[in-house]
Amino acid sequence: MLIHSSATEPRERLLRKLDTEGYLIFPSLLSEAESENIRQALGPHLQSRYLGRNDFEGYKTERVYALLAKSPVFAELISHALVLELCEAVLGPDFLLSACLAINLHPGETPQALHFDDSFYAVPRPRPTYSVTAFWAIDPFTADNGATEIIPRSHLWGAQRPQENSFKEGRLPRLEAATMTPEEYHPDLAPAIMPGGSLMVCMGTLWHRGGGNRSKRSRLAITPLYSIAWARQQENMTLAVAPEIAAGYSERVQQLLGYSIHPPFMGHVNGLHPKRTLRPTIAQQGAAAGVPDAAELGR
């Protein structure tokens, strides 16, 4: 069974766990009201119109991308203080929001292929992680409804792959064994069982997958992924989230989207800080509301 942690534990202890195990699970961080707000914001987009296009995305899974373009309610999740603290400790300063999507597994969905999230960065392992993924369980994650399954400590592996560690005598998994091939599981693979409103934080090099949904209900999660400052984002956030929407977010959220500089000048626009590109939008919004813009534009 995977270890649960408390958000009140000393950060040094949490970081040691993350470094050793590759994951942290924090039960019940969101209230039911907060989770319901998220469900309401996603309601118009979860109409079974965006089912996966391949087996990896899941033919019975809905994926809604660019969540910050959909509703400001998601800004609170992606800028959650605990997540940002952990990301900065692992990734260093100026890290970015690489992706932010909702994943809704419907009944009958099959297990996903094992993978690790920063495999996009084709640098041989072993190596440091270049990303951190947060899994927010809006619905409870159970053994039957497709809870994310992880291989603890696999973030430390080199070039080895899960199938090279398959089948240890007496350790066959009780669930789904009849429908899985040796390449599809590892004896240490374990579901992240947690109540609704919980959070799991994983190193980008941790091997994991979405589980199969054998229940009669869907399983909803929000998965922001953060990347080291110099790595390209999976979602092109400055295009996915229109400037007029980005201008309404806090400066911290704007920085995560890409309106930031990684010293000395990575990310500049025409030799200037990218947040300056938002100032005309802010000024226009202020003028429409009758607010003087001199103080903002004079900086």
PEVEN-V585575 format. One line per field, one symbol per residue. ss: DSSP state (a for helix, b for strand, c for the rest). burial: b if it has 9 or more other C-alpha atoms within 8 Angstrom, else e. Layout:
# PEVEN-V585575
ss = ???
burial = ???
This chain:
# PEVEN-V585575
ss = ccccbcccccaaaaaaaaaaacbbbbcccccaaaaaaaaaaaacccccccbcccccccccbbbbccaaacccaaaaaaccaaaaaaaaaaaccccbbbbbbbbbbcccccccccbcaaaaccccccccccbbbbbbbcccbcccbcccbbbccaaacccccaaaacccccccccccaaaccaaaccccbbbccbcccbbbbbbccccbbcccbcccccbbbbbbbbbcccccccccaaaaccaaaaccccaaaaaaaccccbcccbccbccbcaaaaaaaaaaaaaaacccccaaaacc
burial = eeeebeeeeeeeebbebbeebbbbbbbbebeeeebebbbebbeeebeeebbbeeeebbbbbbbbebbbbeebbbbeebbeeebbebbbeebbebbbbbbbbbbbbbbbbebbebbbbbeeeeeeeeeebbbbbbbbbbbbbbebbbbbbbbbbbbebeeeebbebbbeeeebeeeebeebebbbbbbebbbbbbbbbbbbbbbbbbbbbbbbbbbeebbbbbbbbbbbbeeebebebbebbbbbbbbebeeebbbbbbbbbbeeeebbeeeebbbeebbebbbeebbeeeeebeeeeee
